[in-house]
Amino acid sequence: MAPKIHLGSRIGMGCWAIGGHFWSGEIPVGYSGADDSQSVKTIHAAWDGGIRLFDTSAVYGAGHSEELLGKALSGRSEAVVVSKFGHSFDPASRQMTGPRFDPEYVRWSVGESLRRLGRDCIDVMLLHLNDLTVEHAEPAFEVLEQLVRVGAIRSYGWSTDFPSSVQAFADRSGFSMVQHSMNVFFDAPSMCETAHNNGLAQLIRSPLAMGVLTGKFSDGRAVPPDDVRSVPADWQVYFEASRARSELTRQIDAIRDLLTAGGRTLGQGALCWLLSKGCNIHPIPGAKTPAQAVENAAAMEFGPLSETVMAEIETILQRPPEGEFRAR
């Protein structure tokens, strides 16, 4: 089915990392090492590299990511901006304060995102509660449909890993996108089929497995304790005890030559693997430095991996069945 929405570039920039620190109690839920001046330069470098698609959320950095993105994209009307709602927070303490998805909060949250981004309209607004039930999500989507009609947003969707949740709302005219986890380590055939059958854009989070697929953590280095990757969360399957999981680094070694075919870096190969999975798939790797943004954007010049390389990767990985759906 033809896509309901056309995004500005095959690869986007994820803006979770540039938001910097924020917390859920004592648990870090942001990335360490962000620097505001560098972040603005990174967004500009992504733009210069051809990236026109930028993904953020109200909660990233407790609003700070949206503010930085709005500053960096000022005057760039061609930018396609995706944001999200559903996690309330206190911007002063940068503390998450719990899920909120009641109609009044949805309207308020979208208004606040518009203010922080400095935009009259947000291209796509996503529900940011992965495993919310369909019953509880429906009132929020009713509000988003109203916001499409008044021009506050152009369309909406859901950041979720549950195909049945997407299917429940996919026939709505304003529902244009699903954001879900997918990368070389984890394929998502059921979600891909659901999105394809309903003409939905796929925004791919964790396309580089939180940095593991760049290879930079294969030397055993640890992430700082104030970084979300140090947290032993159920959904976070890429790090253990603050280090990349050894079974994943072994998989990287086994397919390194295939991912780097044609002069690609390891990270570019991982992005090109995703580009090979479908023409409406849009990876959104994060970046904290201009060099990272330039490298990610250059994957578009290489394009999808060949069918032969893709088949060889599957043979080596011997991917297990998709298994039970869960938040990732």
SEDRENLO-909615 format. One record per residue (C-alpha): x, y, z; residue number from 1; residue in three letters. Coordinates in steps of 0.02 Angstrom, whole numbers, plus 50000, padded with zeros to 5 digits. Example, Ala and Ser with C-alpha at 12.3 -4.5 7.8 and 13.67 -1.06 7.14 Angstrom:
// SEDRENLO-909615
     c1     c2     c3  seq  type
  50615  49775  50390    1   ala
  50684  49947  50357    2   ser
END
This chain:
// SEDRENLO-909615
     c1     c2     c3  seq  type
  50000  50000  50000    1   met
  50062  50176  49959    2   ala
  50125  50269  50113    3   pro
  50011  50395  50196    4   lys
  50157  50512  50228    5   ile
  50320  50555  50140    6   his
  50465  50600  50251    7   leu
  50608  50713  50204    8   gly
  50750  50585  50196    9   ser
  50777  50397  50208   10   arg
  50882  50419  50365   11   ile
  50837  50537  50506   12   gly
  50921  50597  50664   13   met
  50863  50536  50833   14   gly
  50872  50672  50966   15   cys
  50859  50574  51128   16   trp
  51047  50586  51161   17   ala
  51061  50775  51137   18   ile
  50930  50804  51271   19   gly
  51058  50758  51402   20   gly
  51020  50697  51576   21   his
  50848  50664  51647   22   phe
  50794  50542  51780   23   trp
  50660  50424  51845   24   ser
  50695  50434  52030   25   gly
  50880  50389  52043   26   glu
  50880  50295  51878   27   ile
  50959  50385  51729   28   pro
  50849  50386  51573   29   val
  50955  50501  51467   30   gly
  51125  50490  51384   31   tyr
  51284  50557  51460   32   ser
  51408  50672  51373   33   gly
  51290  50790  51283   34   ala
  51349  50969  51255   35   asp
  51225  51099  51195   36   asp
  51340  51193  51076   37   ser
  51399  51028  51002   38   gln
  51220  50969  50987   39   ser
  51169  51118  50883   40   val
  51321  51092  50771   41   lys
  51275  50908  50758   42   thr
  51099  50951  50697   43   ile
  51174  51071  50569   44   his
  51296  50937  50512   45   ala
  51154  50814  50490   46   ala
  51060  50943  50387   47   trp
  51212  50978  50279   48   asp
  51227  50790  50251   49   gly
  51052  50782  50180   50   gly
  50952  50732  50333   51   ile
  50782  50817  50340   52   arg
  50695  50704  50466   53   leu
  50717  50735  50652   54   phe
  50641  50634  50794   55   asp
  50623  50697  50971   56   thr
  50505  50685  51120   57   ser
  50438  50803  51251   58   ala
  50520  50698  51386   59   val
  50696  50691  51313   60   tyr
  50800  50796  51431   61   gly
  50636  50851  51510   62   ala
  50598  50965  51362   63   gly
  50777  51012  51325   64   his
  50792  50908  51166   65   ser
  50643  50996  51087   66   glu
  50712  51166  51135   67   glu
  50882  51129  51058   68   leu
  50803  51057  50901   69   leu
  50690  51208  50882   70   gly
  50840  51325  50898   71   lys
  50945  51228  50772   72   ala
  50805  51210  50644   73   leu
  50745  51389  50654   74   ser
  50700  51450  50480   75   gly
  50715  51276  50403   76   arg
  50534  51247  50353   77   ser
  50578  51092  50251   78   glu
  50626  50998  50408   79   ala
  50510  50854  50453   80   val
  50492  50848  50642   81   val
  50422  50701  50739   82   val
  50390  50720  50925   83   ser
  50306  50616  51060   84   lys
  50198  50633  51216   85   phe
  50143  50521  51358   86   gly
  50277  50541  51493   87   his
  50250  50686  51612   88   ser
  50402  50771  51691   89   phe
  50465  50914  51796   90   asp
  50583  51022  51690   91   pro
  50665  51101  51843   92   ala
  50723  50937  51921   93   ser
  50725  50843  51756   94   arg
  50625  50706  51839   95   gln
  50496  50598  51752   96   met
  50333  50604  51850   97   thr
  50232  50464  51772   98   gly
  50130  50421  51617   99   pro
  49994  50544  51563  100   arg
  49880  50517  51415  101   phe
  49712  50594  51464  102   asp
  49637  50710  51332  103   pro
  49672  50870  51429  104   glu
  49854  50823  51451  105   tyr
  49873  50775  51267  106   val
  49812  50946  51211  107   arg
  49925  51034  51337  108   trp
  50076  50927  51295  109   ser
  50061  50958  51107  110   val
  50047  51145  51140  111   gly
  50204  51141  51247  112   glu
  50298  51044  51112  113   ser
  50247  51173  50983  114   leu
  50312  51310  51097  115   arg
  50479  51225  51132  116   arg
  50505  51181  50949  117   leu
  50456  51355  50892  118   gly
  50341  51284  50758  119   arg
  50162  51318  50706  120   asp
  50134  51135  50663  121   cys
  50219  50970  50707  122   ile
  50231  50847  50563  123   asp
  50198  50690  50665  124   val
  50151  50670  50848  125   met
  50174  50496  50923  126   leu
  50104  50415  51078  127   leu
  50260  50372  51179  128   his
  50188  50233  51289  129   leu
  50244  50070  51211  130   asn
  50129  49946  51297  131   asp
  49976  50052  51333  132   leu
  49815  49956  51299  133   thr
  49711  49998  51146  134   val
  49565  50043  51259  135   glu
  49667  50172  51354  136   his
  49751  50240  51198  137   ala
  49590  50276  51102  138   glu
  49544  50441  51188  139   pro
  49720  50507  51156  140   ala
  49705  50468  50971  141   phe
  49535  50553  50964  142   glu
  49619  50712  51026  143   val
  49759  50694  50899  144   leu
  49630  50678  50760  145   glu
  49554  50842  50820  146   gln
  49725  50923  50822  147   leu
  49752  50870  50640  148   val
  49590  50957  50593  149   arg
  49641  51121  50675  150   val
  49816  51115  50600  151   gly
  49920  51093  50758  152   ala
  49991  50929  50691  153   ile
  49992  50853  50516  154   arg
  49973  50671  50570  155   ser
  50005  50553  50713  156   tyr
  50055  50376  50761  157   gly
  50121  50264  50899  158   trp
  50293  50220  50964  159   ser
  50261  50037  51003  160   thr
  50326  49863  50969  161   asp
  50153  49781  50968  162   phe
  50082  49755  50792  163   pro
  49905  49727  50858  164   ser
  49909  49899  50940  165   ser
  49955  49979  50774  166   val
  49825  49879  50678  167   gln
  49688  49942  50795  168   ala
  49711  50122  50735  169   phe
  49794  50102  50565  170   ala
  49634  50135  50465  171   asp
  49616  50312  50535  172   arg
  49658  50442  50405  173   ser
  49776  50538  50518  174   gly
  49871  50385  50580  175   phe
  50027  50387  50471  176   ser
  50173  50310  50565  177   met
  50236  50179  50684  178   val
  50400  50196  50775  179   gln
  50474  50030  50830  180   his
  50636  49942  50874  181   ser
  50730  49852  50735  182   met
  50911  49821  50691  183   asn
  51034  49688  50632  184   val
  51015  49598  50798  185   phe
  50824  49605  50800  186   phe
  50717  49593  50644  187   asp
  50532  49640  50658  188   ala
  50442  49549  50517  189   pro
  50267  49558  50594  190   ser
  50276  49746  50621  191   met
  50348  49769  50447  192   cys
  50202  49673  50374  193   glu
  50075  49773  50475  194   thr
  50153  49939  50423  195   ala
  50167  49888  50240  196   his
  49987  49828  50230  197   asn
  49923  49990  50303  198   asn
  50034  50116  50214  199   gly
  50123  50172  50371  200   leu
  50295  50249  50380  201   ala
  50414  50153  50493  202   gln
  50527  50256  50604  203   leu
  50661  50139  50669  204   ile
  50727  50168  50844  205   arg
  50885  50083  50908  206   ser
  50946  50057  50729  207   pro
  51125  50048  50795  208   leu
  51078  49951  50953  209   ala
  51115  50102  51064  210   met
  51289  50116  50986  211   gly
  51341  49933  50994  212   val
  51327  49913  50805  213   leu
  51456  50051  50777  214   thr
  51585  49933  50852  215   gly
  51652  50061  50973  216   lys
  51602  49959  51125  217   phe
  51681  49797  51063  218   ser
  51841  49838  51159  219   asp
  51750  49815  51324  220   gly
  51734  49997  51370  221   arg
  51597  50041  51495  222   ala
  51466  50177  51485  223   val
  51460  50301  51631  224   pro
  51342  50262  51776  225   pro
  51235  50415  51735  226   asp
  51195  50346  51561  227   asp
  51034  50253  51520  228   val
  51137  50110  51447  229   arg
  51203  50070  51620  230   ser
  51028  50026  51681  231   val
  50979  49841  51686  232   pro
  50807  49872  51611  233   ala
  50709  49728  51533  234   asp
  50692  49819  51367  235   trp
  50877  49865  51359  236   gln
  50957  49709  51286  237   val
  51117  49782  51216  238   tyr
  51218  49815  51374  239   phe
  51250  49715  51531  240   glu
  51343  49785  51682  241   ala
  51372  49944  51579  242   ser
  51463  49850  51439  243   arg
  51406  49787  51270  244   ala
  51343  49608  51284  245   arg
  51480  49489  51230  246   ser
  51364  49383  51122  247   glu
  51322  49538  51021  248   leu
  51503  49588  50993  249   thr
  51536  49410  50935  250   arg
  51396  49427  50808  251   gln
  51471  49590  50747  252   ile
  51639  49506  50720  253   asp
  51555  49368  50619  254   ala
  51470  49486  50497  255   ile
  51591  49633  50501  256   arg
  51656  49604  50323  257   asp
  51479  49596  50255  258   leu
  51419  49754  50341  259   leu
  51572  49851  50284  260   thr
  51553  49799  50102  261   ala
  51590  49936  49976  262   gly
  51686  50045  50097  263   gly
  51548  50070  50226  264   arg
  51590  50091  50409  265   thr
  51514  49964  50526  266   leu
  51378  50085  50579  267   gly
  51339  50133  50400  268   gln
  51324  49948  50357  269   gly
  51198  49925  50497  270   ala
  51096  50071  50432  271   leu
  51106  50006  50254  272   cys
  51043  49837  50316  273   trp
  50886  49928  50372  274   leu
  50872  50022  50207  275   leu
  50871  49852  50122  276   ser
  50720  49794  50222  277   lys
  50594  49910  50137  278   gly
  50577  50077  50050  279   cys
  50467  50151  50187  280   asn
  50588  50110  50328  281   ile
  50676  50261  50404  282   his
  50815  50230  50532  283   pro
  50841  50371  50657  284   ile
  51015  50347  50732  285   pro
  51062  50465  50870  286   gly
  51216  50576  50862  287   ala
  51305  50687  50988  288   lys
  51444  50752  50877  289   thr
  51452  50822  50700  290   pro
  51565  50679  50647  291   ala
  51435  50551  50700  292   gln
  51299  50646  50607  293   ala
  51404  50655  50449  294   val
  51442  50469  50456  295   glu
  51258  50423  50481  296   asn
  51200  50536  50340  297   ala
  51330  50464  50220  298   ala
  51246  50294  50233  299   ala
  51114  50363  50115  300   met
  51246  50381  49980  301   glu
  51295  50198  49997  302   phe
  51114  50140  49992  303   gly
  51043  49968  50033  304   pro
  51153  49815  50049  305   leu
  51142  49692  49904  306   ser
  51024  49544  49910  307   glu
  51175  49428  49913  308   thr
  51251  49515  50065  309   val
  51083  49517  50154  310   met
  51062  49331  50126  311   ala
  51237  49293  50189  312   glu
  51206  49393  50347  313   ile
  51049  49290  50384  314   glu
  51144  49128  50355  315   thr
  51279  49177  50479  316   ile
  51164  49248  50612  317   leu
  51040  49103  50603  318   gln
  50907  49218  50672  319   arg
  50787  49137  50798  320   pro
  50597  49152  50780  321   pro
  50523  49324  50814  322   glu
  50448  49264  50979  323   gly
  50322  49347  51092  324   glu
  50296  49533  51065  325   phe
  50360  49647  51203  326   arg
  50416  49824  51232  327   ala
  50594  49849  51170  328   arg
END
